[in-house]
Amino acid sequence: MESRVRTPEEERIFTTLRHLQSTFFSETQLSNEPCAVQNPPFVHYTEDDLKWNGWGYEDTEFRLGDHGEIILAGNKYSLSGKTFPKFRSWIEGFVDGIDVNEFSPYQTFDEIQIPDPIINQEFLNFVEGRYGRIESNKLQRLRHGHGQTAQEVYKLRYQTYERLPDVVIWPVSHDQVQFILEAAVKFDVCVIPYGGGTTVSEALLCPLEETRMIVSLDMKLMNKIKWVDRESLLACIEAGAVGRELEARLGSMGLCFGHEPDSHEFSTLGGWVATRASGMKKNVYGNIEDLVIHIKMATPIGTVDKHCRVPRLSMGPDIHQMILGSEGILGVITEVTVKVQPLPEARAYGSIVFPNFESGVAFMREVAYKRAAPASIRLMDNTQFQMGQCLTPEDDKKFGWLTDKLKYAYLTKWAKFDLEQMVACTVMFEGPQAKIDEQQKTIYALADKHGGINAGENNGRKGYFLTFMIAYLRDYSFCYYLIGESFETSIPWSKVLEVCYRVTERIEGCAEEFQLPWAPMCSYRVTQTYDTGACVYFYFGFIFRGVENPIEKFNQIEACGRDVVLQCGGSLSHHHGVGKLRKKWLGSCNSEVGMQMVHSLKATLDPTNVLGNGNLLGVIGSKRQ
């Protein structure tokens, strides 16, 4: 076909668009934050500022505005009070069966029914006077009897409880924790450690079979930084320290810890150790097992406490590795000595768009192969890319209608991207400015090699922030009969694409099998890179309006996805842990002999099953003689 000569106006637009790739789309390289990086301000809050029936702050939620638009209520975040005019139309078009005009009412605090507490008065008399706070009221029992899975939030909003903690105790020292465990042995009481309550493995659910009084041991008053060794870059911190507050306090000393999971605002150091957690910036700082130097743990038979805090040792099997990931069945972690670092000199955000997920994965693999990963790098599929674009507030001046129009034209007309296939990668660089400059050149050169286009700092910053909004969006979806959740795995690079496609196919194709009127949805992202593989997150959900036993079906569908993950060679979990939600798979993953090792360790440290939360091994029951 003969080409048409462009008009002067078309030539002007064409020249502008061609210029975008080296100017507008490359803004990240020109807008690094200055020396002395400032983290987001820590929001000082009390437990009364948090929801009792969902995620996060009481005042923060997505809701419909007066004109049917979606807004983020509250004042805790940079986007609080903003309106998102595109999001409603997108979600209505994307989710099969959703009806935003049909609201799903949920029960109030006064309406929810809970069981009467089981009281062991001998235990309470024995510990009376030693603690400033022991409570057994309805609110505290509810707060401490659940985590943050979709199943648990559903129960809080629509169902009744058969079992909850009977008493909540807030210790303030290691000695108090040790005393409580010894008293629990003496009077046959069950103890469940509690950190930030952010678990998504049902780790905090009370076993229905438990007939003893259950004490929830809330560690958040044990939040002190006990000492800092600046020369050795070590800090000894109590286990109840909450992530965001911990970083703020270390930051005032010119230091940082760097472990930043998605739950960073509310989760605790002890919880990270107990679940073998991973953070968004592990490429720079490491996973929790890389950061821990020493762990002090109270057990029913005494205290575990190594005599030295050294960078490495060879003293037989490492007892710290036995504690990491123990999920509260062996003891209560009370303090941790960790590596700290000077505050990073600079930070920069960025984003890249790729024509399809395959190109994005190839890029991520080469970044890992060359060991060029910045502090954080995440690749989201087309669904999550579209959702992120629709969560742009209407008053965002950096993304006005003209800019959006130019980008759209560049991507579709000249770069030939299909908007239904393109994906996005968000990156965050942190460290010395010279190293950031070098990393940026490497990352964007690799992106260009794999067909990627630099999409700018603002998209990267927004993508990083939206990580903290996922749980709020999950809770908001309940209002319209949409139940959704995430699960994750680590998997070899050779299986990344296969597991993404097979899990999605399995979940989206099971509507008839589970008698669902509308097909489930599924999306995925690659969130961590390693030499040999990656962490992959899956998000899935379905409309439960009119569905009988939706939680049972939700569990069955998630199990189908998990089975496919294991068939593909993926791990049972990358960083969420096992809890009670995934324990049925643990034996096949660890082998019979491996599980015997864990059982033996449990029997040695906790012979009467005082720590009877039922995680990992299931319900053992009291073995009191």
C-alpha positions in Angstrom: 0.0 0.0 0.0 1.3 3.4 -0.9 2.1 5.5 2.2 0.3 8.8 2.7 2.2 12.0 3.2 1.6 13.4 6.7 0.1 16.8 7.2 2.2 19.5 9.0 0.0 18.9 12.1 0.5 15.1 12.0 4.2 15.6 11.5 4.4 17.8 14.6 2.6 15.1 16.7 4.8 12.4 15.2 8.0 14.3 16.1 6.7 14.9 19.6 5.8 11.2 20.1 9.2 10.0 18.8 10.8 12.4 21.3 8.9 10.9 24.2 11.1 7.8 24.6 14.1 9.9 25.4 12.4 12.6 27.4 9.0 11.9 29.0 9.5 8.2 29.3 13.0 8.6 30.7 12.1 11.0 33.5 13.2 8.5 36.2 16.8 9.1 35.4 16.4 12.8 36.0 14.5 12.9 39.3 16.3 10.9 41.9 15.6 11.9 45.4 18.4 13.9 47.1 20.9 12.8 49.7 19.5 11.5 53.0 16.5 9.5 51.8 13.3 10.2 53.7 11.0 7.3 54.3 7.2 7.8 54.3 6.3 9.3 57.7 5.4 6.8 60.3 1.7 7.1 61.3 1.5 6.8 65.1 -1.6 4.8 65.8 -3.2 2.8 68.6 -5.1 -0.5 68.2 -8.3 1.6 68.3 -7.2 3.2 65.0 -7.3 -0.2 63.3 -10.3 -2.1 61.9 -11.7 -5.0 63.9 -13.1 -6.7 60.8 -10.6 -6.1 58.1 -7.3 -4.7 57.0 -5.6 -1.5 58.2 -6.8 1.8 59.5 -10.4 2.3 60.6 -10.7 5.5 58.6 -9.2 4.2 55.4 -11.4 2.4 52.9 -12.4 2.6 49.2 -16.1 3.6 48.9 -18.5 5.1 46.4 -18.8 8.9 46.4 -21.9 10.9 46.0 -21.9 10.7 42.2 -21.0 7.0 42.0 -17.3 7.4 41.7 -14.8 5.5 43.8 -12.8 7.4 46.4 -10.2 6.5 49.0 -11.5 7.7 52.4 -9.2 8.6 55.3 -6.0 10.7 55.8 -3.2 8.2 56.2 -1.8 8.0 52.7 -0.8 10.3 49.9 -3.8 9.3 47.8 -6.3 9.6 50.7 -9.3 11.7 49.8 -8.6 11.2 46.1 -11.2 10.2 43.5 -10.5 7.5 40.9 -13.0 8.2 38.1 -11.9 5.3 35.8 -11.8 2.5 38.3 -15.5 1.7 38.6 -16.1 1.3 34.9 -13.0 -0.9 34.6 -14.0 -3.2 37.5 -17.5 -3.5 36.2 -16.2 -4.5 32.7 -13.6 -6.8 34.0 -15.2 -8.9 36.8 -17.8 -11.3 35.5 -21.0 -10.9 37.5 -20.2 -7.8 39.6 -23.0 -5.3 40.2 -21.9 -2.2 42.0 -25.5 -1.2 42.5 -26.0 -4.3 44.7 -24.4 -3.8 48.1 -23.5 -6.7 50.4 -24.3 -5.7 54.0 -22.1 -7.1 56.7 -22.7 -7.6 60.4 -21.8 -4.9 63.0 -19.7 -5.4 66.0 -22.8 -5.7 68.2 -24.3 -8.3 65.9 -21.4 -10.7 65.7 -21.8 -13.7 68.0 -18.9 -15.1 69.9 -18.6 -18.0 72.5 -18.2 -17.4 76.2 -14.6 -17.5 77.4 -13.1 -20.6 79.0 -11.5 -19.4 82.2 -8.7 -21.1 84.1 -8.9 -19.2 87.3 -5.9 -20.9 88.9 -3.7 -19.6 86.0 -5.1 -16.1 86.3 -4.6 -16.0 90.0 -1.0 -17.2 89.6 -0.1 -14.4 87.1 -2.2 -11.7 88.7 -0.3 -8.6 89.6 2.6 -9.4 87.3 1.2 -7.7 84.2 -0.3 -4.3 83.6 -2.7 -5.5 81.0 -4.8 -8.7 80.9 -8.2 -8.5 79.1 -11.0 -10.8 78.0 -13.5 -8.4 76.5 -15.3 -9.1 73.2 -13.2 -6.6 71.1 -9.8 -7.9 72.2 -10.9 -11.5 71.8 -12.1 -10.8 68.3 -9.0 -8.8 67.3 -6.7 -11.6 68.5 -8.6 -14.5 67.0 -8.0 -13.9 63.3 -5.5 -13.0 60.6 -6.1 -11.4 57.2 -7.1 -14.1 54.8 -10.2 -13.5 52.7 -11.7 -16.5 54.6 -11.2 -14.9 57.9 -12.5 -11.5 56.9 -15.5 -13.2 55.4 -16.1 -14.9 58.8 -15.8 -11.6 60.6 -18.4 -10.0 58.3 -20.9 -12.7 57.8 -20.6 -15.6 60.3 -20.3 -16.5 64.0 -17.4 -17.8 66.0 -17.1 -21.2 67.7 -13.7 -20.5 69.3 -11.6 -17.5 70.1 -8.8 -16.6 72.5 -10.2 -16.5 76.0 -7.7 -14.0 77.5 -5.2 -11.5 76.0 -2.0 -10.7 77.9 0.6 -8.1 76.9 4.1 -8.9 78.3 6.8 -6.3 78.5 9.9 -8.4 78.9 11.5 -11.7 78.0 11.3 -12.8 81.6 7.5 -12.2 81.6 7.1 -14.3 78.5 9.1 -17.1 80.0 7.1 -16.9 83.2 3.8 -17.1 81.3 4.9 -20.2 79.4 6.0 -21.9 82.6 2.7 -21.0 84.2 0.9 -22.4 81.2 2.7 -25.7 81.7 1.9 -25.7 85.4 -1.9 -25.0 84.9 -2.4 -26.7 81.5 -3.2 -23.5 79.4 -2.7 -23.0 75.6 -0.7 -20.0 74.5 -0.8 -18.5 71.0 1.8 -15.8 70.2 0.4 -12.7 68.4 2.4 -10.0 66.5 0.8 -7.7 64.1 -2.1 -9.9 63.2 -1.3 -9.6 59.4 -0.9 -13.4 58.8 -2.5 -14.8 55.6 -2.1 -18.5 56.6 -4.8 -18.8 59.2 -2.0 -19.0 61.8 -4.0 -17.2 64.5 -7.3 -19.2 64.2 -8.0 -21.0 67.4 -8.3 -24.8 66.9 -11.9 -25.8 67.5 -10.7 -28.9 69.3 -8.9 -26.9 72.0 -10.7 -27.2 75.3 -8.1 -25.5 77.5 -8.1 -21.8 78.1 -6.4 -20.0 75.2 -4.1 -17.1 76.0 -3.2 -14.8 73.2 0.2 -13.4 73.9 0.3 -9.9 72.3 4.0 -8.9 71.8 3.5 -5.3 70.7 4.5 -3.7 74.0 7.9 -5.4 73.6 9.1 -3.0 70.9 12.3 -1.5 72.2 15.6 -1.1 70.4 17.7 -2.5 73.2 21.1 -1.5 71.8 22.8 -0.5 68.6 26.5 -1.3 67.8 27.3 1.2 65.1 30.8 -0.1 64.4 29.5 -3.6 63.8 26.2 -2.4 62.3 24.2 -4.6 64.6 21.0 -3.8 66.6 19.2 -5.8 69.2 15.4 -5.3 68.9 12.5 -6.7 70.8 10.2 -8.9 68.7 7.1 -6.7 69.0 8.6 -3.8 67.0 6.3 -2.9 64.1 8.1 -2.4 60.7 7.3 1.2 59.8 7.9 2.4 63.3 11.1 0.5 63.5 12.4 2.1 60.3 11.4 5.6 61.6 13.3 5.1 64.9 16.4 3.7 63.2 16.2 6.5 60.6 16.5 9.0 63.4 19.9 7.4 64.1 20.9 7.5 60.5 20.4 3.8 60.1 17.9 1.4 58.4 16.9 -2.2 58.6 15.6 -2.5 55.0 13.2 -5.4 55.5 10.0 -4.1 53.9 7.2 -6.7 53.4 3.8 -5.5 52.0 2.5 -5.6 55.6 5.3 -3.3 56.7 2.9 -0.8 58.4 1.5 -3.3 60.8 3.6 -6.5 61.0 6.3 -7.2 63.6 9.9 -8.3 63.7 9.0 -11.5 65.6 6.4 -12.3 63.0 8.8 -11.9 60.2 11.2 -14.4 61.9 8.5 -16.8 62.7 7.3 -17.0 59.1 10.6 -16.7 57.3 9.4 -13.5 55.7 10.7 -11.6 52.6 10.6 -7.9 51.9 10.2 -5.8 48.8 13.8 -4.6 49.0 15.4 -8.0 49.6 17.7 -7.5 46.5 19.7 -5.0 48.6 19.1 -6.0 52.2 18.3 -9.7 51.9 15.4 -11.9 53.2 14.8 -12.1 56.9 17.1 -15.1 57.3 19.9 -13.1 55.7 19.4 -10.3 58.2 19.2 -12.2 61.5 22.3 -12.7 63.6 20.8 -13.9 66.9 17.4 -14.9 68.1 16.3 -15.2 71.8 13.2 -17.4 72.3 11.3 -18.4 75.3 10.1 -22.1 75.3 8.0 -24.1 77.8 11.3 -25.8 79.0 13.5 -22.7 79.1 15.2 -20.0 77.0 17.1 -20.5 73.7 19.9 -17.9 73.7 23.2 -18.4 71.9 26.3 -17.0 73.7 27.6 -15.0 70.7 26.5 -12.7 67.9 29.0 -13.2 65.1 28.7 -13.0 61.3 29.0 -16.8 60.8 29.7 -19.9 62.8 30.2 -23.7 62.4 28.7 -25.3 65.5 26.5 -28.1 64.1 22.9 -27.6 62.8 22.0 -24.0 63.2 19.3 -23.6 65.9 18.4 -20.2 64.4 17.3 -22.0 61.2 15.0 -24.2 63.4 13.4 -21.1 64.8 13.0 -19.3 61.5 9.6 -20.4 60.1 8.5 -22.2 63.3 5.2 -20.2 63.3 4.8 -20.2 67.1 4.8 -24.0 67.7 8.3 -24.2 69.4 8.4 -21.0 71.5 7.9 -17.3 71.6 10.5 -15.1 69.9 11.3 -12.2 72.3 14.3 -10.3 70.8 16.3 -10.5 67.6 19.8 -9.1 66.8 19.9 -8.0 63.2 22.1 -6.4 60.6 21.5 -2.7 60.0 22.9 -0.3 57.4 23.5 3.4 57.1 20.5 5.2 55.5 20.8 5.0 51.7 22.1 8.1 50.0 19.4 8.2 47.4 16.3 6.5 46.0 14.7 6.5 42.6 11.6 5.0 41.1 10.9 3.8 37.6 8.6 1.8 35.4 8.8 -0.1 32.1 6.1 -1.4 29.8 6.6 -4.5 27.7 4.5 -5.7 24.8 3.6 -9.0 26.5 4.2 -11.0 29.7 6.7 -13.3 27.9 9.0 -10.3 27.1 8.7 -9.1 30.6 9.7 -12.5 32.1 12.7 -12.7 29.7 13.8 -9.3 30.9 13.5 -10.3 34.5 15.4 -13.5 33.9 18.3 -11.6 32.3 18.3 -9.0 35.1 18.7 -11.9 37.6 21.3 -13.6 35.4 23.4 -10.5 35.3 22.8 -9.9 39.0 21.7 -6.4 38.1 18.4 -6.3 40.1 17.7 -3.0 41.9 16.2 -2.9 45.4 12.8 -3.8 44.1 11.6 -5.1 40.7 8.1 -6.4 40.0 6.5 -7.5 36.8 2.7 -7.4 36.7 0.4 -9.0 34.1 -2.0 -7.1 31.8 -4.9 -7.3 34.3 -2.9 -5.7 37.1 -1.4 -3.1 34.6 -4.9 -2.1 33.6 -6.1 -1.9 37.2 -3.1 0.3 38.1 -3.9 2.7 35.2 -7.4 3.0 36.4 -6.3 3.9 39.9 -4.9 7.2 38.8 -6.7 10.0 40.7 -8.5 12.6 38.6 -6.4 15.5 39.9 -3.0 14.0 39.0 -1.4 16.8 37.2 1.5 14.7 35.8 -1.0 12.5 33.9 -3.4 15.0 32.4 -5.5 14.2 29.3 -2.9 15.4 26.9 -0.1 13.4 28.3 -2.3 10.3 28.4 -3.4 10.9 24.8 0.2 11.2 23.6 1.3 8.0 25.5 -1.6 6.1 24.1 -0.8 7.2 20.6 2.9 6.4 21.0 2.3 2.9 22.4 -0.4 1.8 20.0 0.4 3.5 16.7 4.2 3.6 16.7 5.4 1.0 19.3 2.5 -1.3 18.1 1.7 -2.4 21.6 -1.7 -4.2 22.1 -3.3 -2.7 25.2 -4.9 -6.0 26.0 -1.5 -7.7 26.1 1.0 -5.2 27.4 2.4 -5.5 30.9 4.3 -3.3 33.3 7.3 -3.6 35.5 7.9 -1.3 38.5 11.4 -0.7 39.8 12.9 1.0 42.8 16.6 1.8 43.2 18.2 2.5 46.5 21.8 3.2 47.6 24.7 5.4 46.6 23.8 7.8 43.8 26.6 6.5 41.5 25.4 2.9 41.9 21.9 4.0 41.1 23.0 5.8 38.0 24.8 2.6 36.9 21.9 0.4 37.7 19.5 2.6 35.8 21.6 2.4 32.6 21.8 -1.4 32.9 18.1 -1.9 33.6 16.8 0.3 30.8 19.3 -1.1 28.3 18.1 -4.6 29.2 14.5 -3.4 28.9 15.1 -2.0 25.5 16.7 -5.3 24.4 13.5 -7.1 25.3 11.2 -4.6 23.7 10.4 -2.5 26.8 9.8 1.2 27.0 10.7 3.4 29.9 7.3 4.5 31.4 8.6 7.0 33.9 9.1 7.7 37.5 5.6 8.6 38.4 4.2 5.2 37.3 6.9 3.5 39.3 6.2 5.4 42.4 2.5 4.9 42.1 3.0 1.1 41.5 5.1 0.9 44.6 2.5 2.7 46.7 -0.4 0.6 45.3 1.2 -2.4 47.0 -0.1 -1.1 50.2 -3.6 -0.7 48.8 -4.2 -4.3 47.7 -5.6 -5.4 51.0 -7.9 -2.4 51.2 -9.2 -3.2 47.7 -9.7 -6.8 48.8 -11.9 -5.7 51.7 -13.8 -3.2 49.5 -14.6 -6.0 47.1 -16.6 -7.8 49.8 -19.2 -5.0 49.6 -20.1 -6.2 46.1 -20.0 -10.0 46.7 -16.5 -10.3 45.3 -14.2 -12.5 47.4 -10.5 -12.5 46.4 -7.1 -13.5 47.8 -3.5 -14.0 46.9 -1.1 -16.9 47.2 2.6 -17.1 46.3 5.3 -19.5 45.4 8.9 -19.6 44.4 9.7 -21.5 41.3 12.7 -22.2 38.9 12.9 -19.8 35.9 12.2 -22.6 33.5 8.8 -23.0 35.0 7.7 -19.4 35.5 5.6 -19.0 32.4 4.2 -22.5 32.7 3.0 -22.0 36.3 1.4 -18.7 35.5 -0.6 -20.0 32.6 -1.5 -23.4 34.1 -2.7 -21.9 37.4 -4.8 -19.3 35.6 -6.3 -21.8 33.2 -7.2 -24.1 36.2 -8.8 -21.4 38.3 -10.6 -19.6 35.5 -12.0 -22.9 34.1 -13.5 -24.3 37.3 -16.9 -22.5 37.3 -18.9 -25.5 36.2 -17.0 -27.9 38.5 -17.8 -25.8 41.6 -21.3 -24.7 40.4 -20.4 -21.0 40.2 -22.7 -18.8 38.2 -19.8 -16.6 37.1 -16.3 -17.6 36.1 -13.5 -16.9 38.6 -10.8 -14.4 37.7 -7.0 -14.9 38.1 -4.0 -12.7 37.6 -0.3 -12.9 38.4 2.9 -11.0 38.9 6.6 -11.8 39.4 7.7 -10.0 42.6 11.2 -11.3 43.5 14.2 -12.5 41.5 16.9 -15.0 42.3 19.7 -16.6 40.4 17.7 -19.8 39.9 14.1 -18.7 40.0 11.5 -16.2 41.0 8.6 -15.5 43.4 5.3 -15.5 41.6 2.1 -14.1 43.2 -1.4 -15.2 42.1 -4.5 -13.2 42.8 -7.9 -14.9 42.3 -11.5 -14.4 43.2 -15.1 -14.8 42.2 -18.6 -13.3 42.8 -20.3 -15.2 45.6 -23.7 -13.6 45.3 -26.2 -16.5 45.5 -23.4 -19.1 45.9 -24.0 -21.8 48.5 -21.1 -22.3 50.9 -18.8 -19.8 49.2 -15.9 -20.2 51.6 -15.8 -24.0 51.1 -15.7 -23.4 47.3 -13.1 -20.7 47.7 -10.9 -23.1 49.6 -11.4 -25.8 47.0 -10.5 -23.5 44.2 -7.4 -22.2 46.0 -6.4 -25.8 46.6 -6.7 -26.5 42.9 -4.3 -23.7 42.1 -1.9 -24.8 44.8 -1.9 -28.4 43.4 -0.9 -27.0 40.0 1.9 -25.0 41.6 3.3 -28.1 43.3 2.9 -30.1 40.1 5.0 -27.4 38.3 7.8 -27.7 40.9 6.9 -24.6 42.9 7.2 -24.2 46.6 4.3 -24.4 49.1 5.1 -20.8 50.1 7.8 -18.3 49.4 7.2 -16.0 52.4 3.6 -16.2 53.7 4.3 -19.4 55.6 2.2 -22.5 56.2 0.0 -21.9 59.2 -3.1 -24.1 59.1 -4.2 -23.1 55.6 -1.5 -25.0 53.8 -0.4 -27.7 56.4 -2.0 -30.5 54.5 0.6 -30.2 51.8 3.6 -29.9 54.1 4.3 -33.6 54.6 4.5 -34.3 50.9 6.9 -31.3 50.5 9.2 -32.2 53.4 9.1 -36.0 53.3 8.0 -38.3 56.1 11.4 -38.3 57.7 11.6 -34.5 57.5 8.2 -34.2 59.3 9.4 -36.6 62.0 12.3 -34.2 62.7 9.9 -31.3 63.2 7.6 -33.5 65.4 10.6 -34.5 67.5 11.7 -31.0 68.0 8.2 -29.9 69.0 8.0 -32.8 71.5 11.3 -31.9 73.0 10.6 -28.1 73.5 6.9 -28.3 74.2 6.1 -31.8 75.6 2.6 -30.8 76.8 1.7 -28.7 73.7 1.3 -25.5 75.5 2.0 -23.7 72.2 -1.0 -25.4 70.6 -2.0 -23.1 67.7 -2.0 -26.1 65.3 0.3 -24.6 62.7 2.5 -26.7 60.5 1.8 -30.0 62.3 -2.0 -29.7 62.8 -3.8 -30.2 66.2 -1.7 -32.3 68.6 -3.7 -31.9 71.8 -2.5 -31.6 75.3 0.0 -34.3 76.3 -0.2 -33.5 80.0 0.6 -36.6 82.1 
